[in-house]
Amino acid sequence: MTPSDVPVFVLCGGLGTRLKEETEFRPKPMVPIGDEPILEHILRLYRRHGFEQFVLCLGFKAEVIEEHFADDDGITLVRTGEDAMTGARVARAAEQHLGAAEHFAVTYGDGLTDANLADELAFHVEHGGIGTVLGVNPPSRFGELRIDGDRVVEFDEKPQIRDHWVNGGFFFFRREFLRYLDSDDGCVLEREPLVRLARDGGLTVYRHPGFWEAMDTQRDRDQLTAMLASGQAPWL
């Protein structure tokens, strides 16, 4: 099992309503960070760790992504429906393009990390579960005050929440996970499928305390752009 054997399904179909300034005329994965869409950064991250097969699950303004990646032989473009939720998109695309692969990856079209995704794949295979999720420590958006009585003893502007793990959005699954999915529009990956998989004991976590950021808002986009411009982009 090597990364080149594992197709990567990238969820590219959402409306991106929280980034409306940028998504009125293009899908969220095509919003640029520097001179390139964030989707190019995500694909480069996977390629750096040896992944070669990509299935882009398209929806909102699919034609923009189709035009941009029309000549990329390593990418399969799949229209998965204008109104489909994340689980439905994966189910529909996998039905057509998973082939004989035993494992597959899933990620969103708006997240960046410096995690070693080849190591996460190895962890996933070694642990033998159906699914693995990247667990990350997001920075708090609010400053933290540590106090003693009425006196502030420590001030931390954006602390990492070291004892709190959240879904970082970089998944690996065995093909058995398709039994948890449904091709109906309303199937949301993060709800019933992953909740049930966790309850069944089939979901493991690969902990990554390093860099991770999701581009949910204009503020997030500006922050990622500033990192890139300063030469301090951990995902490169």
ZALUM-790391 format. One record per residue (C-alpha): x, y, z; residue in three letters. Coordinates in steps of 0.1 Angstrom, whole numbers, padded with zeros to 4 digits, always signed. Last residue first. Layout:
XYZALA ...
//
This chain:
+0043+0244+0015LEU +0018+0239+0043TRP +0037+0259+0068PRO +0034+0292+0049ALA +0059+0316+0064GLN +0073+0333+0033GLY +0057+0366+0043SER +0034+0366+0013ALA +0022+0330+0020LEU +0014+0338+0056MET -0004+0370+0046ALA -0025+0351+0021THR -0034+0325+0048LEU -0045+0353+0072GLN -0065+0371+0045ASP -0083+0339+0036ARG -0092+0332+0073ASP -0105+0368+0077ARG -0126+0364+0046GLN -0142+0334+0062THR -0141+0296+0063ASP -0106+0290+0051MET -0096+0261+0074ALA -0062+0261+0091GLU -0039+0235+0104TRP -0003+0237+0116PHE +0011+0212+0141GLY -0004+0192+0169PRO -0015+0163+0146HIS -0033+0134+0162ARG -0043+0106+0139TYR -0077+0096+0151VAL -0095+0062+0148THR -0130+0054+0136LEU -0145+0019+0134GLY -0157+0015+0170GLY -0194+0012+0160ASP -0202+0044+0178ARG -0175+0062+0157ALA -0189+0047+0125LEU -0224+0058+0135ARG -0213+0094+0141VAL -0193+0094+0109LEU -0222+0083+0087PRO -0250+0101+0106GLU -0234+0136+0108ARG -0201+0146+0093GLU -0207+0130+0059LEU -0240+0147+0054VAL -0265+0126+0034CYS -0293+0150+0024GLY -0289+0146-0014ASP -0295+0109-0013ASP -0264+0089-0023SER -0261+0072+0011ASP -0230+0065+0031LEU -0223+0040+0059TYR -0219+0011+0035ARG -0194+0032+0016LEU -0172+0028+0047PHE -0163-0007+0036GLU -0140+0008+0010ARG -0115+0015+0038ARG -0113+0051+0047PHE -0088+0079+0051PHE -0097+0114+0062PHE -0082+0149+0062PHE -0109+0172+0076GLY -0092+0185+0107GLY -0119+0172+0130ASN -0113+0187+0164VAL -0090+0178+0194TRP -0089+0197+0227HIS -0061+0193+0252ASP -0036+0215+0234ARG -0060+0244+0227ILE -0034+0266+0209GLN -0034+0300+0224PRO -0041+0332+0204LYS -0034+0363+0225GLU -0019+0346+0256ASP -0018+0367+0288PHE -0005+0352+0319GLU -0006+0362+0356VAL -0036+0385+0354VAL -0044+0397+0389ARG -0078+0399+0405ASP -0075+0365+0422GLY -0049+0346+0403ASP -0057+0349+0366ILE -0049+0331+0333ARG -0063+0352+0305LEU -0068+0336+0271GLU -0071+0357+0239GLY -0099+0348+0215PHE -0099+0331+0182ARG -0085+0300+0198SER -0059+0281+0177PRO -0072+0248+0164PRO -0056+0216+0178ASN -0060+0190+0152VAL -0073+0154+0148GLY -0068+0139+0113LEU -0096+0113+0109VAL -0092+0076+0103THR -0118+0052+0090GLY -0126+0015+0087ILE -0101+0005+0113GLY -0070-0016+0107GLY -0046+0003+0129HIS -0017-0003+0105GLU -0036+0009+0075VAL -0047+0042+0091HIS -0013+0049+0106PHE +0003+0043+0072ALA -0022+0067+0057LEU -0015+0093+0084GLU +0022+0089+0077ASP +0016+0096+0040ALA -0005+0126+0050LEU +0024+0142+0068ASN +0006+0171+0085ALA +0016+0206+0074ASP -0021+0216+0070THR -0045+0234+0047LEU -0083+0233+0045GLY -0108+0247+0019ASP -0116+0220-0007GLY -0125+0194+0019TYR -0108+0160+0022THR -0115+0123+0015VAL -0089+0096+0011ALA -0095+0061-0003PHE -0086+0025+0007HIS -0091-0009-0010GLU -0090+0005-0045ALA -0107-0017-0071ALA -0125+0012-0088GLY -0132+0041-0066LEU -0144+0062-0096HIS -0181+0057-0104GLN -0196+0046-0070GLU -0169+0067-0053ALA -0182+0099-0069ALA -0218+0093-0059ARG -0210+0082-0023ALA -0186+0110-0018VAL -0211+0136-0030ARG -0239+0121-0009ALA -0218+0123+0022GLY -0209+0160+0016THR -0244+0173+0009MET -0260+0173-0026ALA -0278+0204-0038ASP -0260+0212-0071GLU -0252+0176-0079GLY -0221+0153-0079THR -0205+0166-0111ARG -0173+0146-0113VAL -0139+0158-0125LEU -0111+0133-0125THR -0076+0146-0120ILE -0042+0131-0127GLY -0044+0140-0164ASP -0047+0178-0157ASP -0058+0195-0190ASP -0093+0205-0179ALA -0083+0216-0145PHE -0092+0253-0147HIS -0121+0248-0170GLU -0137+0221-0149GLU -0132+0241-0117ILE -0151+0271-0132VAL -0177+0248-0148GLU -0187+0233-0114ALA -0202+0266-0103LYS -0218+0249-0072PHE -0214+0211-0074GLY -0182+0192-0080LEU -0166+0162-0064CYS -0129+0164-0075LEU -0114+0129-0079VAL -0076+0129-0075PHE -0051+0102-0081GLN -0014+0109-0076GLU -0006+0108-0038PHE +0031+0107-0030GLY +0034+0130+0000HIS +0042+0161-0021ARG +0013+0152-0043ARG -0011+0155-0013TYR +0001+0190-0004LEU +0002+0200-0041ARG -0035+0191-0044LEU -0043+0212-0014ILE -0024+0243-0027HIS -0041+0239-0061GLU -0075+0239-0043LEU -0066+0271-0025ILE -0067+0288-0059PRO -0033+0302-0071GLU -0016+0336-0072ASP -0016+0342-0035GLY -0043+0322-0018ILE -0070+0323-0045PRO -0107+0314-0041VAL -0111+0284-0065MET -0120+0260-0037PRO -0149+0283-0027LYS -0167+0281-0060PRO -0166+0311-0083ARG -0187+0342-0091PHE -0204+0350-0058GLU -0178+0330-0039THR -0152+0357-0029GLU -0173+0383-0009GLU -0196+0354+0000LYS -0170+0337+0022LEU -0195+0325+0048ARG -0218+0313+0020THR -0192+0289+0005GLY -0218+0273-0017LEU -0205+0237-0014GLY -0194+0215-0043GLY -0156+0210-0040CYS -0153+0180-0018LEU -0119+0163-0027VAL -0118+0126-0032PHE -0083+0113-0030VAL -0076+0080-0047PRO -0051+0057-0029VAL -0026+0035-0048ASP -0001+0064-0052SER -0001+0068-0015PRO +0015+0033-0011THR +0000+0000+0000MET 
//
